[in-house]
Amino acid sequence: MSVIIILLIVSLLIAGGFLMGFLWSVKDGQFDDQKSPAHRILFDNELKINQSNIKNTK
């Protein structure tokens, strides 16, 4: 019976650790912008190419 109590306490401590980590990442802003980072990688080269074309034409 004491093993179940120990396992329950350990599992609650682990769950609390994950909850604290999640709340810390939300407070830090990890989940603020979910769409644009995935799209930003697609359009990053176009911005660099356009900027280099503007520099070359001047």
C-alpha positions as CSV (number, residue, x, y, z in Angstrom):
1,M,0.0,0.0,0.0
2,S,2.9,2.4,0.7
3,V,4.2,1.8,-2.8
4,I,1.0,3.2,-4.3
5,I,1.2,6.3,-2.1
6,I,4.8,6.9,-3.1
7,L,4.0,6.4,-6.8
8,L,1.0,8.8,-6.5
9,I,3.2,11.5,-4.9
10,V,5.9,11.0,-7.6
11,S,3.4,11.2,-10.4
12,L,1.9,14.3,-9.0
13,L,5.3,15.9,-8.7
14,I,6.1,15.0,-12.3
15,A,2.7,16.3,-13.5
16,G,3.3,19.5,-11.5
17,G,6.7,20.0,-13.2
18,F,5.2,19.6,-16.6
19,L,2.4,22.1,-15.7
20,M,5.0,24.6,-14.4
21,G,7.1,24.2,-17.6
22,F,4.0,24.8,-19.8
23,L,2.9,27.9,-17.8
24,W,6.5,29.2,-18.0
25,S,6.6,28.7,-21.8
26,V,3.2,30.4,-22.2
27,K,4.3,33.3,-20.1
28,D,7.5,33.6,-22.1
29,G,5.6,33.9,-25.4
30,Q,6.4,30.6,-27.0
31,F,2.9,30.1,-28.3
32,D,2.0,33.6,-29.4
33,D,2.3,33.3,-33.1
34,Q,1.6,29.9,-34.6
35,K,1.0,30.6,-38.3
36,S,3.6,33.1,-39.5
37,P,6.8,31.2,-38.6
38,A,5.7,28.4,-40.9
39,H,5.0,30.8,-43.7
40,R,8.0,33.1,-43.1
41,I,10.5,30.4,-44.2
42,L,8.7,30.2,-47.6
43,F,8.9,34.0,-48.3
44,D,12.4,34.7,-46.7
45,N,14.3,34.1,-49.9
46,E,12.0,36.4,-52.0
47,L,12.6,39.3,-49.6
48,K,16.4,38.8,-49.9
49,I,16.2,38.5,-53.7
50,N,14.1,41.7,-53.9
51,Q,16.4,43.6,-51.7
52,S,19.5,42.5,-53.7
53,N,17.7,43.5,-56.9
54,I,17.0,46.9,-55.5
55,K,20.6,47.4,-54.5
56,N,21.9,46.2,-57.9
57,T,19.6,48.7,-59.8
58,K,20.8,51.7,-57.9
